[in-house]
Structure formats: structure tokens, C-alpha cells
Amino acid sequence: MLVLKIVLEVATTTLSENLNLEFFQKMVSLLRENISQNATKSALNVLIEVCPRGRNRMKIIEANAVFELIELELGKPEKNITELIFNLLAQLCSCVDGRFQFLRHAGAIAIVSKRILRVSPATDDRGVHILTSICKFSARKEVLLEMLKVGAVTKLCMVTQADCGKYLKEKATEILRLHCNIWNKSPCIQVYLLTRYQR
């Protein structure tokens, strides 16, 4: 895995764009088997490296990576693995099939919201990015109500008040404003609105 990671870092664009589905299925099976921390980290780094190229994002999704990434995160991995998982999930959730798979997992929204403000600034950034993608492009009423139920809305309110980057607070504020008509009966939203627009 370490050698493969190095090879792909220096590979030509043509090579990395023409990886087949079987390659991604093998990478995802390594995540599922969780042989060692190093193997898992290397597999995640490989997927992150090749994800933006060609049709790789769709192949990674087709290999069922979204489900396995969430399952891996539910196992409470170490901090740098969580950062890699969130990085890859954010990329996969930027397309419709990735969001569809993300929302099919019962623990997806809950685990993302739980990790925000608990792991690292990098995880906060990617976690809010994931929730932004869901809220902008896949915001069915049941999804928005689930976000309220599992604490994602409360966490977004906390981000607006936390000691984090201005851009992150603005992203969280954007999501809250976008769906405040659905969430306005939540106590945390009422507190957020009161403190946000205090004179």
C-alpha cells in the first residue's frame, strides 16, 4: 500500500484516470478489513489522490466506499484517519450518487455532526462541507428533520458561536438560514437567532 501510494503520487494523469472499478473495489475492501492503521491510511490517501481525476469519483462510489467510510468512522479511528475519511467523504458528497449513498446509511448524518468541533479544524471544515452539500442539494424534509433529531442543527448553531474560522461560521450560518423555516421550532435555532441578531 505504501509503494502504491508513492507510485500514484508520481503517476501520469492518463494512468490515474484509467484505473478500473476492480482497483477501487480492492481499495474499499482494504478499508473494510481494516488490517492495520498504516494500510488504512495508505488506502485512504490513495483514494483521495485519485478521486478528482477522470471518472474515479463515480467508480469509488460504485465500489461502495461511502458506506465503508462511515462504518470505519463509527469504529472511532485515530484522529488522522478521521481527517482522511472526512476529506474523502466531502469529495464524494459533491455529486448526487455520493449524497444518495451517504443518506442511505442510518448513521451518516449523526456521525458527521458528532465529529464536528471534537476532532480537529480539518475535520470541522470537511464536516460542515458535507452538511452544506446535503442541505443545498439533497434537502428533503425527512433529511432536514433527521438533522434536527440527531443534533446536526444544534452542532451548526455551536459552530456559529465557536472559536473557529470566519468562513466556517458563514457556512454554518448559510445552512441555518436556508432551512430555518423547517427548524424554527428547535430551541437551539431560537437561541441562535436571538444571539445572532442581538442589537
C-alpha positions in Angstrom: 0.0 0.0 0.0 2.8 2.4 0.8 4.5 1.7 -2.5 1.2 2.1 -4.4 0.6 5.5 -2.7 4.1 6.7 -3.8 3.6 5.3 -7.4 0.2 7.1 -7.8 1.7 10.4 -6.5 4.1 10.5 -9.4 1.9 8.7 -12.0 0.8 10.4 -15.1 -2.7 11.8 -15.3 -3.6 9.3 -18.0 -2.6 6.4 -15.8 -4.5 7.6 -12.7 -7.6 8.5 -14.8 -7.8 4.9 -16.3 -8.0 2.9 -13.1 -10.7 0.3 -13.4 -13.6 -0.5 -11.0 -11.8 -3.6 -9.7 -8.9 -1.4 -8.4 -11.4 0.7 -6.3 -13.2 -2.4 -5.1 -9.8 -3.7 -3.8 -9.1 -0.4 -2.1 -12.5 -0.4 -0.4 -12.1 -4.0 0.7 -8.9 -2.9 2.5 -10.9 -0.3 4.4 -13.5 -2.9 5.3 -10.9 -5.4 6.5 -9.0 -2.7 8.5 -5.8 -4.8 8.5 -3.7 -2.1 10.2 -3.6 1.6 10.8 -0.9 2.1 8.1 -2.8 0.1 5.5 -6.0 2.0 6.2 -4.2 5.4 6.0 -2.4 4.4 2.8 -5.7 3.2 1.2 -7.4 6.5 2.1 -4.5 8.5 0.8 -4.6 6.6 -2.5 -8.4 7.2 -2.9 -8.0 10.9 -2.0 -5.2 11.3 -4.5 -7.0 9.8 -7.5 -10.6 10.8 -6.6 -10.7 14.1 -8.6 -9.3 12.6 -11.7 -11.5 11.4 -14.6 -14.4 9.2 -13.6 -12.7 8.0 -10.5 -15.2 9.6 -8.1 -18.0 7.7 -9.6 -16.0 4.4 -9.6 -15.2 5.0 -5.9 -18.9 5.5 -5.1 -19.8 2.4 -7.2 -17.3 0.4 -5.2 -19.5 1.2 -2.1 -16.9 3.4 -0.5 -19.3 5.8 1.2 -20.9 3.1 3.3 -17.5 1.7 4.3 -16.1 5.1 5.2 -19.0 5.7 7.5 -18.6 2.2 9.0 -14.9 2.9 9.5 -15.6 6.2 11.3 -18.2 4.5 13.5 -15.3 2.4 14.8 -13.7 5.5 16.4 -10.4 5.6 14.5 -7.5 7.8 15.4 -7.6 11.5 14.6 -5.6 11.5 11.3 -7.7 8.7 9.9 -10.9 10.6 10.8 -9.5 13.6 8.9 -8.8 11.4 5.8 -12.3 9.9 6.0 -13.9 13.3 6.1 -11.7 14.6 3.3 -12.8 11.7 1.0 -16.5 11.9 2.1 -16.6 15.6 1.3 -15.4 14.9 -2.2 -17.8 12.0 -2.7 -20.8 14.0 -1.4 -20.2 16.7 -4.0 -22.0 14.5 -6.5 -25.6 13.2 -6.4 -24.7 9.5 -6.2 -22.4 10.1 -3.3 -25.1 12.0 -1.4 -27.6 9.3 -2.2 -25.3 6.6 -0.7 -24.4 8.9 2.3 -28.1 9.4 3.1 -28.9 5.6 2.8 -26.6 4.9 5.8 -28.6 5.4 9.0 -25.6 6.7 11.0 -24.2 9.1 8.4 -25.6 12.4 9.5 -25.2 11.6 13.1 -21.5 10.6 12.9 -20.6 13.6 10.8 -22.3 16.1 13.2 -20.9 14.3 16.3 -17.3 14.7 15.0 -17.6 18.4 14.2 -15.8 20.5 17.0 -14.4 17.3 18.5 -11.5 16.2 16.4 -9.7 19.0 14.5 -10.1 22.1 12.4 -9.7 20.0 9.3 -12.5 17.7 10.3 -14.7 20.7 11.2 -14.1 22.1 7.7 -14.9 18.9 5.9 -17.8 18.0 8.2 -19.5 21.4 7.6 -18.8 21.0 3.8 -20.6 17.6 3.8 -23.6 19.1 5.7 -23.6 22.0 3.2 -23.7 19.7 0.2 -26.6 17.7 1.8 -28.6 20.8 2.8 -28.1 22.5 -0.6 -28.8 19.6 -3.0 -30.5 16.8 -1.1 -32.6 18.6 1.5 -35.8 16.5 1.5 -38.0 17.2 4.5 -37.2 13.9 6.2 -33.4 14.6 5.8 -33.8 18.0 7.5 -35.9 16.5 10.3 -33.2 13.8 10.8 -30.6 16.6 11.1 -32.6 18.1 13.9 -33.2 14.8 15.6 -29.5 13.7 15.6 -28.1 17.0 16.8 -26.7 18.3 13.5 -28.7 21.5 13.7 -27.5 22.1 17.3 -23.9 21.5 16.2 -24.2 24.1 13.4 -25.5 26.6 15.9 -22.5 25.8 18.1 -20.1 26.3 15.1 -21.5 29.9 14.7 -20.5 30.6 18.3 -17.3 28.6 18.4 -13.7 29.7 18.2 -13.2 28.7 14.5 -12.6 30.3 11.1 -14.9 33.0 9.9 -15.6 31.2 6.7 -16.8 28.1 8.6 -19.1 30.2 10.7 -20.5 31.7 7.5 -21.1 28.3 6.0 -22.9 27.1 9.1 -25.0 30.4 9.2 -25.9 29.8 5.5 -27.2 26.3 6.2 -29.2 27.5 9.2 -30.8 30.4 7.3 -31.5 28.1 4.3 -33.8 25.8 6.3 -34.8 27.9 9.3 -38.5 27.5 8.2 -38.2 23.8 9.0 -36.0 24.1 12.1 -37.5 27.3 13.6 -39.3 25.3 16.4 -36.0 24.0 17.7 -34.8 25.7 20.9 -31.2 25.9 19.6 -32.4 27.8 16.4 -34.4 30.2 18.6 -31.3 30.9 20.7 -29.1 31.2 17.6 -31.5 33.8 16.1 -31.7 35.8 19.3 -27.9 35.9 19.8 -27.2 36.4 16.1 -29.4 39.4 15.6 -29.0 41.0 19.0 -28.8 44.8 18.9 
